[in-house]
Amino acid sequence: MSYIHVDNISKIFGAGDNAVAALSSIRFEIAVGEFVAVMGESGAGKSTLLGILGAMSAPTSGRLVVDDIDIYRLHQEQQTDFRREFLGFIFQSFHLVPYLTVIENVMLQLAVKKISRSEKLEMAKVALEQVSLESKANRLPNQISGGESERVAIARAIVNEPPVLLADEPTGNLDSQTSQEIMLLLDRLNRKGMTIIMVTHSRACADYAHRLIHISDGKLMDDKLMGYDIQNVSSPLTGVEYTVPA
């Protein structure tokens, strides 16, 4: 049973002779608990797709249906609520506020939540524990490393315990060792049940995913379980049929 249904989505920027199709008739489904990597060359439409999945940019045509809700038929305020409660976002740039401590940066995600400051503080502490940064809660961003900054960004993304995590090049600014540490962290979150959709240029990072979607020139070119082509064998994850190589 699908959880996230991308239904014939297209995205066009500009009009007339200046129109550019960033995405063309994209279709796929994602089940609860999947870890999906989206790959493609620069300009292929990966980040455009992630923006649509994140309820930040409406498609020109087609539908995004999440848990039976047609997201772009919601009012703008409802879309904001959906983003806040349902999604966590991780970006290549950490977007940490330099004059706030690590734990205060994590608590920013809880700013509009109608709970006490002590409850917000406890939730932020739990999130930092999940990324092994509780000992650096009171440091400023310029007092921690790039890898630690990315872990703070992940803690901020998961502090609300969202069911879906969207990651746009989460290791793009990190060295190979630190990238591996971040991917192991994402793998651990996925094993706890979080659905993860990650855009990446790195095949090494994509190898942590269950499934690889390849986009080129705005079109879906390939969709496979890692090591399997989508055709004929039923997947316990998606109910889609896959072919298992002999």
VEXTORNU-428376 format. One record per residue (C-alpha): residue number from 1; residue in one letter; x, y, z. Coordinates in nm, 4 decimals, padded with zeros to 6 digits, always signed. Layout:
<pts>
NUM, A, X, Y, Z
...
</pts>
This chain:
<pts>
1, M, +00.0000, +00.0000, +00.0000
2, S, +00.1460, +00.3342, -00.1040
3, Y, +00.2115, +00.6023, +00.1547
4, I, +00.3396, +00.8748, -00.0773
5, H, +00.1935, +00.8794, -00.4274
6, V, +00.3545, +01.1000, -00.6928
7, D, +00.0846, +01.1004, -00.9586
8, N, +00.1901, +01.2198, -01.3050
9, I, +00.3646, +01.5311, -01.1754
10, S, +00.5076, +01.7927, -01.4115
11, K, +00.6688, +02.1252, -01.3290
12, I, +00.7173, +02.4015, -01.5843
13, F, +00.9046, +02.7241, -01.5183
14, G, +00.8402, +03.0263, -01.7392
15, A, +00.5872, +03.0577, -02.0195
16, G, +00.5660, +03.0551, -02.3963
17, D, +00.9014, +03.0351, -02.5729
18, N, +01.0777, +03.0661, -02.2356
19, A, +00.9019, +02.7678, -02.0790
20, V, +01.1314, +02.5015, -01.9319
21, A, +01.0030, +02.1612, -01.8196
22, A, +01.1873, +02.0827, -01.4952
23, L, +00.9812, +01.7653, -01.4435
24, S, +00.7727, +01.5708, -01.6968
25, S, +00.5022, +01.3199, -01.5992
26, I, +00.6811, +01.1755, -01.2948
27, R, +00.5070, +00.8782, -01.1346
28, F, +00.6110, +00.6611, -00.8401
29, E, +00.4940, +00.5439, -00.5003
30, I, +00.6759, +00.5146, -00.1678
31, A, +00.5721, +00.2890, +00.1195
32, V, +00.6049, +00.3472, +00.4927
33, G, +00.9610, +00.2901, +00.6119
34, E, +01.1355, +00.3026, +00.2750
35, F, +01.4739, +00.4715, +00.2305
36, V, +01.4766, +00.6126, -00.1239
37, A, +01.7724, +00.7791, -00.2963
38, V, +01.7087, +01.0136, -00.5908
39, M, +02.0019, +01.0599, -00.8280
40, G, +02.0678, +01.2433, -01.1541
41, E, +02.2966, +01.4993, -01.3108
42, S, +02.2890, +01.8657, -01.2111
43, G, +01.9735, +02.0269, -01.3465
44, A, +01.7925, +01.6932, -01.3808
45, G, +01.5057, +01.8068, -01.1577
46, K, +01.5998, +01.6356, -00.8295
47, S, +01.5715, +01.9412, -00.6049
48, T, +01.2547, +02.0519, -00.7867
49, L, +01.1040, +01.7133, -00.7067
50, L, +01.2103, +01.7396, -00.3422
51, G, +01.0505, +02.0847, -00.3200
52, I, +00.7226, +01.9408, -00.4465
53, L, +00.7438, +01.6474, -00.2037
54, G, +00.8053, +01.8994, +00.0736
55, A, +00.4878, +02.0969, -00.0028
56, M, +00.7022, +02.4001, -00.0892
57, S, +00.6414, +02.4255, -00.4629
58, A, +00.3172, +02.3261, -00.6336
59, P, +00.3445, +02.1151, -00.9490
60, T, +00.2163, +02.2597, -01.2744
61, S, +00.0102, +01.9436, -01.3179
62, G, -00.0373, +01.6130, -01.1390
63, R, -00.0952, +01.5323, -00.7727
64, L, +00.1027, +01.4616, -00.4573
65, V, -00.1019, +01.2327, -00.2321
66, V, +00.0345, +01.1553, +00.1148
67, D, -00.1538, +00.9191, +00.3443
68, D, -00.4621, +00.9679, +00.1208
69, I, -00.4386, +01.3494, +00.1439
70, D, -00.4078, +01.5473, -00.1798
71, I, -00.1473, +01.7924, -00.0509
72, Y, -00.1819, +02.0694, -00.3081
73, R, -00.5586, +02.0848, -00.2624
74, L, -00.5002, +02.1951, +00.0978
75, H, -00.5129, +02.5616, +00.1918
76, Q, -00.1755, +02.7312, +00.2410
77, E, -00.2074, +02.7228, +00.6210
78, Q, -00.2877, +02.3519, +00.6071
79, Q, +00.0182, +02.2934, +00.3894
80, T, +00.2269, +02.4767, +00.6497
81, D, +00.0837, +02.2500, +00.9209
82, F, +00.1622, +01.9466, +00.7053
83, R, +00.5251, +02.0530, +00.6626
84, R, +00.5666, +02.1246, +01.0321
85, E, +00.4063, +01.8066, +01.1674
86, F, +00.4704, +01.5511, +00.8936
87, L, +00.8103, +01.6383, +00.7443
88, G, +01.1670, +01.6909, +00.8562
89, F, +01.4116, +01.8711, +00.6252
90, I, +01.7893, +01.8364, +00.5965
91, F, +01.9795, +02.0557, +00.3517
92, Q, +02.3363, +02.0726, +00.2227
93, S, +02.3788, +02.4064, +00.4010
94, F, +02.3260, +02.3622, +00.7728
95, H, +02.1301, +02.6901, +00.8260
96, L, +02.2277, +02.7129, +01.1920
97, V, +02.1757, +03.0469, +01.3670
98, P, +02.5290, +03.1510, +01.4693
99, Y, +02.4384, +03.3304, +01.7929
100, L, +02.2208, +03.0454, +01.9271
101, T, +02.3596, +02.7406, +02.1040
102, V, +02.3305, +02.3923, +01.9577
103, I, +02.0269, +02.3068, +02.1699
104, E, +01.8630, +02.6447, +02.0965
105, N, +01.9049, +02.5786, +01.7231
106, V, +01.7264, +02.2460, +01.7651
107, M, +01.4499, +02.4110, +01.9677
108, L, +01.3792, +02.6562, +01.6842
109, Q, +01.1782, +02.3821, +01.5131
110, L, +00.9473, +02.3808, +01.8164
111, A, +00.8906, +02.7586, +01.8243
112, V, +00.5199, +02.7460, +01.7357
113, K, +00.4461, +02.4291, +01.9284
114, K, +00.2056, +02.5032, +02.2164
115, I, +00.4053, +02.3401, +02.4938
116, S, +00.6196, +02.4778, +02.7748
117, R, +00.9841, +02.5743, +02.7310
118, S, +01.0860, +02.2911, +02.9622
119, E, +00.9049, +02.0410, +02.7392
120, K, +01.0736, +02.1883, +02.4307
121, L, +01.4092, +02.1659, +02.6053
122, E, +01.3514, +01.7997, +02.6883
123, M, +01.2491, +01.7186, +02.3303
124, A, +01.5631, +01.8923, +02.2007
125, K, +01.7799, +01.6974, +02.4443
126, V, +01.6294, +01.3691, +02.3229
127, A, +01.6952, +01.4679, +01.9597
128, L, +02.0582, +01.5560, +02.0402
129, E, +02.1007, +01.2233, +02.2158
130, Q, +01.9860, +01.0482, +01.8971
131, V, +02.2691, +01.2162, +01.7035
132, S, +02.5225, +01.1745, +01.9888
133, L, +02.5670, +01.5469, +02.0508
134, E, +02.4162, +01.5915, +02.3960
135, S, +02.7608, +01.6797, +02.5361
136, K, +02.7840, +01.9821, +02.3030
137, A, +02.4347, +02.1197, +02.3616
138, N, +02.5595, +02.4551, +02.4948
139, R, +02.8236, +02.5244, +02.2302
140, L, +02.7800, +02.7763, +01.9496
141, P, +02.7885, +02.6632, +01.5845
142, N, +03.1417, +02.8062, +01.5363
143, Q, +03.2613, +02.5808, +01.8176
144, I, +03.1703, +02.2529, +01.6467
145, S, +03.2856, +02.0772, +01.3295
146, G, +03.1072, +02.0559, +00.9948
147, G, +02.9982, +01.6991, +01.0629
148, E, +02.8663, +01.8005, +01.4032
149, S, +02.6812, +02.0921, +01.2438
150, E, +02.5118, +01.8478, +01.0074
151, R, +02.4121, +01.6317, +01.3032
152, V, +02.2627, +01.9393, +01.4721
153, A, +02.0652, +02.0006, +01.1517
154, I, +01.9430, +01.6393, +01.1639
155, A, +01.8461, +01.6748, +01.5316
156, R, +01.6482, +01.9867, +01.4418
157, A, +01.4769, +01.7959, +01.1589
158, I, +01.3722, +01.5041, +01.3800
159, V, +01.2895, +01.6857, +01.7055
160, N, +00.9171, +01.6791, +01.6149
161, E, +00.9458, +01.3056, +01.5360
162, P, +00.8168, +01.3492, +01.1788
163, P, +00.7265, +01.0314, +00.9910
164, V, +00.9079, +01.1490, +00.6750
165, L, +01.2568, +01.2965, +00.6392
166, L, +01.3578, +01.4812, +00.3199
167, A, +01.7327, +01.5229, +00.2691
168, D, +01.8888, +01.7349, -00.0066
169, E, +02.2599, +01.6448, -00.0500
170, P, +02.3053, +01.5930, +00.3272
171, T, +02.6756, +01.5065, +00.2899
172, G, +02.7604, +01.7475, +00.0085
173, N, +02.9934, +01.9645, +00.2202
174, L, +03.1525, +01.6829, +00.4208
175, D, +03.4613, +01.4634, +00.3845
176, S, +03.4227, +01.0914, +00.3139
177, Q, +03.4636, +00.9761, +00.6741
178, T, +03.2142, +01.2278, +00.8101
179, S, +02.9763, +01.1494, +00.5223
180, Q, +02.9802, +00.7850, +00.6237
181, E, +02.8981, +00.8794, +00.9832
182, I, +02.6013, +01.0874, +00.8655
183, M, +02.4763, +00.8068, +00.6426
184, L, +02.5010, +00.5575, +00.9277
185, L, +02.2921, +00.7969, +01.1360
186, L, +02.0275, +00.8225, +00.8618
187, D, +02.0322, +00.4437, +00.8299
188, R, +01.9696, +00.4135, +01.2045
189, L, +01.6758, +00.6569, +01.1876
190, N, +01.5314, +00.4598, +00.8972
191, R, +01.5639, +00.1338, +01.0896
192, K, +01.3555, +00.2932, +01.3641
193, G, +01.0750, +00.3409, +01.1111
194, M, +01.1327, +00.6855, +00.9573
195, T, +01.0645, +00.7124, +00.5841
196, I, +01.3594, +00.8877, +00.4147
197, I, +01.3812, +01.0441, +00.0692
198, M, +01.7323, +01.1654, -00.0101
199, V, +01.8682, +01.3545, -00.3111
200, T, +02.2374, +01.2817, -00.3631
201, H, +02.5134, +01.2897, -00.6236
202, S, +02.7057, +01.0238, -00.4320
203, R, +02.6586, +00.6590, -00.5237
204, A, +02.8318, +00.5657, -00.1974
205, C, +02.5553, +00.7500, -00.0096
206, A, +02.2835, +00.6062, -00.2347
207, D, +02.4031, +00.2562, -00.1463
208, Y, +02.2561, +00.3040, +00.2018
209, A, +01.9072, +00.3324, +00.0507
210, H, +01.6666, +00.0479, -00.0223
211, R, +01.5746, +00.1933, -00.3561
212, L, +01.7231, +00.4164, -00.6240
213, I, +01.5256, +00.6527, -00.8462
214, H, +01.7197, +00.8065, -01.1364
215, I, +01.6009, +01.1281, -01.3025
216, S, +01.7409, +01.2794, -01.6212
217, D, +01.6171, +01.5940, -01.7976
218, G, +01.3108, +01.5990, -01.5743
219, K, +01.2068, +01.2430, -01.6584
220, L, +01.2089, +00.9316, -01.4451
221, M, +01.4577, +00.7035, -01.6197
222, D, +01.4951, +00.4201, -01.3695
223, D, +01.3410, +00.2988, -01.0435
224, K, +01.4889, -00.0048, -00.8752
225, L, +01.5461, -00.1778, -00.5477
226, M, +01.9187, -00.1786, -00.4910
227, G, +02.0344, -00.4641, -00.7138
228, Y, +01.6880, -00.5335, -00.8569
229, D, +01.4949, -00.3969, -01.1557
230, I, +01.1307, -00.3054, -01.1000
231, Q, +00.9261, -00.5573, -01.2977
232, N, +00.7904, -00.8864, -01.1779
233, V, +00.8429, -00.9861, -00.8130
234, S, +00.6222, -00.8428, -00.5380
235, S, +00.8121, -00.6208, -00.2932
236, P, +00.7167, -00.6375, +00.0753
237, L, +00.7956, -00.2638, +00.0944
238, T, +00.5860, -00.1178, -00.1837
239, G, +00.3674, -00.3855, -00.3323
240, V, +00.5251, -00.2930, -00.6659
241, E, +00.6523, -00.5843, -00.8695
242, Y, +01.0251, -00.6427, -00.9088
243, T, +01.2453, -00.8757, -01.1093
244, V, +01.5069, -01.0627, -00.9112
245, P, +01.8174, -01.1383, -01.1190
246, A, +01.9062, -01.5065, -01.1565
</pts>
